[in-house]
Amino acid sequence: MRRAYFKNNWIAALMVAPQLLIIFVFFYWPTTQALFWAFTFEQPWGGGNEWAGFYHFNNIFSDELYWQSIRVSVVYALGTTALAIGMALILALFVDRQLKGHKQMRVGMIWPYAIAAPAVGLAFRYIFNPSAGVMSYLNAAFPGFWDPILTGSHAMTMIVIAGAWKQVAYNFIFFLAGLQSIPRALTEAAAMDGAGVTRRMRDIQLPLLAPTFFFVLVINITDSFTDSFGIVDTMTAGGPARATNLMVYKIFSDGFEGQDYSGAAAQSIILMLMVMALTFVQFRYVERRIHYR
């Protein structure tokens, strides 16, 4: 591959300037502003800022409601990640085996990823409506069986399924690409030796998919912590009784509804550090068990 050289450095600087400007405006500037607000008293309607030190962080860590939001966020992250990865893997295995209708499924599985989270939330809100959706038939047969409006576990189950459904298409693409990159000679040789479908999947396909598993695991966990606002806001608004008040939704409600900009900024800093720590742990300890060849 030939490398490009510029006789004048200003031409290279001019070409990378738009990218650097976008990164600064949409990443570094908001992060810097959140850091500034987290350590000061930001006035709701503007005005001067006073230095607050770690006052907001102390308040947050002494607030039981914040720890509750961490617990429900972890439950949501584990539930959506496990469900999304499991469903995507099963669908990718069906398509890779070229069962009947695999071409239509391959195309149809990609479309859901293009749907925005609020639209997904509205659709699943109707599906899981206890009085008008699909679940109303179960409630008619078994009164009180499903009530996400009053029961926290039902509401959490509802947003976990919606969040997982949104991620299935993304995971499906990578799992299918990983399965199709496995040499057919390996699975055909195992079949000739008498290995059944389950044995070939367990001993050949799943071990060779380990790098793909690791990649989608990191992406899914990160996404479940940072990109769940649309689903929660349209389906439960954090209720009932804060049972689905995830960390990212609490930042919104405290900042924009409670007018506590500094507290919300401090929560966003904690969430960012938490996601960075989880990513570090995954790369530090989980990646060691991954074999790329």
C-alpha positions in Angstrom: 0.0 0.0 0.0 1.4 3.4 -1.0 1.4 6.2 1.6 0.3 9.7 0.7 2.7 12.5 1.4 1.9 16.2 1.3 4.5 18.8 0.4 2.8 21.4 2.6 1.6 20.5 6.1 -1.3 23.0 5.9 -3.0 20.9 3.2 -3.0 17.8 5.5 -4.2 20.0 8.4 -7.0 21.4 6.2 -8.2 17.9 5.3 -8.3 16.6 8.8 -9.8 19.8 10.3 -13.5 18.9 9.7 -13.1 15.6 11.4 -11.3 17.2 14.3 -13.9 19.9 14.6 -16.7 17.3 14.7 -14.9 15.3 17.4 -14.3 18.4 19.4 -17.9 19.7 19.2 -19.7 16.5 19.8 -17.4 14.7 22.1 -14.8 16.8 23.9 -16.8 19.9 24.4 -19.9 18.2 26.0 -17.5 16.1 28.2 -15.6 19.1 29.3 -18.9 21.0 30.0 -20.3 18.1 32.0 -17.0 18.0 34.1 -17.3 21.7 34.8 -20.9 21.5 35.8 -20.3 18.4 38.0 -17.9 20.4 40.2 -19.8 23.6 40.3 -23.4 24.8 41.2 -24.9 25.4 37.8 -27.9 27.7 37.9 -31.1 26.4 36.1 -31.6 29.7 34.3 -28.0 30.7 33.8 -25.7 32.9 35.8 -22.5 32.5 37.7 -21.1 29.2 38.8 -19.8 28.5 42.3 -17.2 25.9 43.0 -18.8 22.8 44.7 -15.9 20.4 44.8 -17.2 16.8 45.4 -20.5 18.0 46.9 -22.7 16.5 44.1 -20.8 13.2 44.1 -21.2 12.9 47.8 -24.9 13.5 47.5 -25.3 11.0 44.7 -23.4 8.2 46.5 -25.5 8.8 49.7 -28.8 8.6 47.7 -30.5 5.2 48.0 -32.5 6.0 44.8 -29.2 6.3 42.8 -28.0 2.9 44.0 -31.4 1.5 43.0 -31.0 3.0 39.5 -27.6 1.2 39.3 -29.1 -2.1 40.3 -31.9 -1.9 37.8 -29.4 -0.8 35.1 -27.3 -3.9 35.8 -30.3 -6.1 35.6 -31.4 -4.5 32.3 -27.9 -4.7 30.8 -27.4 -8.4 31.7 -31.0 -9.3 30.5 -30.8 -7.5 27.2 -27.2 -8.7 26.5 -27.9 -12.4 27.2 -31.3 -12.3 25.3 -30.0 -10.4 22.3 -26.9 -12.5 21.9 -28.8 -15.8 22.4 -31.6 -14.9 19.9 -29.1 -13.6 17.3 -26.9 -16.7 17.5 -29.9 -19.1 17.1 -31.2 -17.1 14.1 -27.7 -16.9 12.5 -27.3 -20.7 12.9 -30.6 -21.3 11.1 -29.7 -19.0 8.3 -26.2 -20.4 8.0 -27.6 -23.9 7.6 -29.7 -22.6 4.7 -33.0 -23.9 5.9 -36.2 -23.0 4.1 -36.7 -19.3 3.9 -33.1 -18.4 4.9 -32.7 -15.7 2.2 -35.9 -13.9 3.3 -34.8 -14.1 6.9 -31.3 -12.8 6.1 -32.8 -9.7 4.6 -35.6 -9.2 7.0 -33.4 -9.5 10.1 -31.3 -6.5 9.1 -34.2 -4.0 8.9 -35.1 -3.8 12.6 -31.7 -2.3 13.4 -32.7 0.8 11.4 -35.7 1.5 13.6 -35.2 4.2 16.2 -35.5 3.2 19.9 -38.6 5.4 20.6 -40.4 3.7 17.7 -39.4 0.3 19.1 -40.7 1.4 22.5 -44.1 2.5 21.1 -44.6 -0.7 19.2 -43.8 -2.9 22.2 -45.8 -0.7 24.5 -48.9 -1.6 22.4 -47.9 -5.3 22.2 -47.5 -5.6 26.0 -50.5 -3.4 26.8 -52.4 -5.4 29.5 -55.8 -4.2 28.2 -55.4 -3.7 24.4 -52.4 -5.6 23.2 -51.5 -9.3 22.7 -51.1 -9.8 26.4 -54.8 -8.8 27.0 -55.8 -12.3 25.7 -53.7 -13.8 28.5 -55.2 -11.5 31.0 -58.7 -12.4 29.8 -57.8 -16.1 30.4 -55.8 -15.5 33.6 -56.9 -12.3 35.3 -54.0 -10.3 36.7 -51.4 -12.4 34.9 -49.7 -9.4 33.2 -49.7 -5.8 34.6 -46.6 -3.7 33.8 -48.4 -0.6 34.9 -48.4 -1.7 38.6 -45.8 -4.5 38.7 -42.2 -3.6 38.5 -40.9 -7.0 37.4 -43.4 -7.1 34.5 -42.2 -3.6 33.4 -38.6 -4.6 33.6 -39.3 -7.8 31.6 -41.1 -5.6 29.0 -38.2 -3.2 28.4 -35.6 -6.0 28.5 -37.4 -7.7 25.6 -37.8 -4.5 23.7 -34.1 -3.6 24.2 -32.9 -7.1 23.2 -35.1 -7.0 20.1 -33.5 -3.8 19.0 -30.0 -5.3 19.3 -30.8 -8.7 17.7 -30.3 -7.5 14.2 -26.9 -6.0 14.9 -25.7 -9.2 16.6 -27.2 -11.3 13.8 -25.1 -9.7 11.1 -21.8 -10.3 13.0 -22.7 -13.9 14.0 -23.7 -14.8 10.4 -20.5 -13.2 9.0 -18.5 -15.2 11.6 -20.3 -18.5 10.8 -19.8 -18.0 7.0 -16.1 -17.3 7.5 -15.6 -20.8 9.0 -14.2 -23.1 6.3 -16.9 -25.5 5.1 -14.3 -28.2 4.9 -14.1 -28.4 8.7 -17.8 -28.9 9.3 -18.1 -31.3 6.3 -15.2 -33.4 7.6 -16.8 -33.5 11.0 -20.1 -34.6 9.5 -18.3 -37.4 7.5 -16.8 -38.6 10.8 -20.3 -38.9 12.3 -20.6 -35.6 14.2 -24.2 -34.4 14.4 -25.5 -30.8 14.2 -25.2 -30.2 17.9 -21.7 -31.7 18.1 -20.4 -29.6 15.2 -21.9 -26.5 16.7 -20.4 -27.2 20.1 -16.9 -28.3 19.1 -16.3 -26.3 15.9 -18.6 -23.3 15.3 -18.9 -21.9 18.8 -15.2 -22.0 19.7 -14.3 -20.3 16.3 -17.0 -17.6 17.1 -15.3 -16.6 20.3 -13.8 -13.3 18.9 -17.3 -12.4 17.6 -18.8 -13.3 21.0 -16.4 -10.9 22.7 -17.0 -8.1 20.3 -20.8 -8.2 20.5 -20.6 -8.6 24.3 -18.6 -5.3 24.6 -21.0 -3.5 22.2 -24.2 -4.8 23.8 -23.2 -4.0 27.4 -22.1 -0.5 26.4 -25.2 0.1 24.4 -27.5 -1.2 27.2 -26.1 1.4 29.6 -26.0 4.3 27.3 -28.7 3.8 24.7 -31.8 2.8 26.7 -33.4 6.2 27.2 -35.8 6.0 24.2 -37.2 2.7 25.2 -37.7 3.6 28.9 -39.2 7.0 28.1 -41.8 5.7 25.7 -42.7 2.5 27.6 -42.5 3.1 31.4 -41.1 6.6 32.0 -39.0 4.9 34.8 -42.0 3.4 36.6 -43.8 1.8 38.3 -42.2 2.9 41.6 -38.8 3.5 39.9 -38.6 -0.2 39.0 -37.2 0.8 35.5 -35.5 4.1 36.4 -32.2 3.2 34.7 -29.2 5.4 35.2 -29.5 7.2 31.9 -33.1 8.0 32.5 -32.4 9.2 36.0 -29.9 11.7 34.5 -32.7 13.0 32.3 -35.3 13.2 35.0 -33.0 14.9 37.5 -31.5 17.3 35.0 -34.4 18.4 32.9 -37.4 17.8 35.2 -35.7 18.4 38.5 -33.6 21.3 37.1 -30.5 19.8 38.9 -28.0 20.3 36.1 -24.9 19.9 38.2 -26.2 16.6 39.8 -27.2 15.2 36.4 -23.7 16.2 35.1 -22.1 14.4 38.0 -24.3 11.3 37.3 -23.2 11.4 33.6 -19.6 11.4 34.6 -20.1 8.4 36.9 -21.9 6.6 34.1 -19.1 7.3 31.7 -16.5 6.1 34.2 -18.6 3.0 34.9 -18.8 2.1 31.2 -15.1 2.6 30.8 -14.3 0.4 33.8 -16.6 -2.4 32.4 -14.9 -2.2 29.0 -11.5 -2.3 30.7 -12.5 -5.4 32.7 -13.8 -7.1 29.6 -10.6 -6.4 27.6 -8.3 -7.2 30.6 -9.9 -10.5 31.8 -12.3 -11.8 29.2 -10.2 -11.2 26.1 -7.5 -13.4 27.6 -9.7 -16.4 27.0 -10.3 -15.5 23.4 -8.3 -17.2 20.7 -8.2 -15.5 17.3 -6.7 -18.4 15.4 
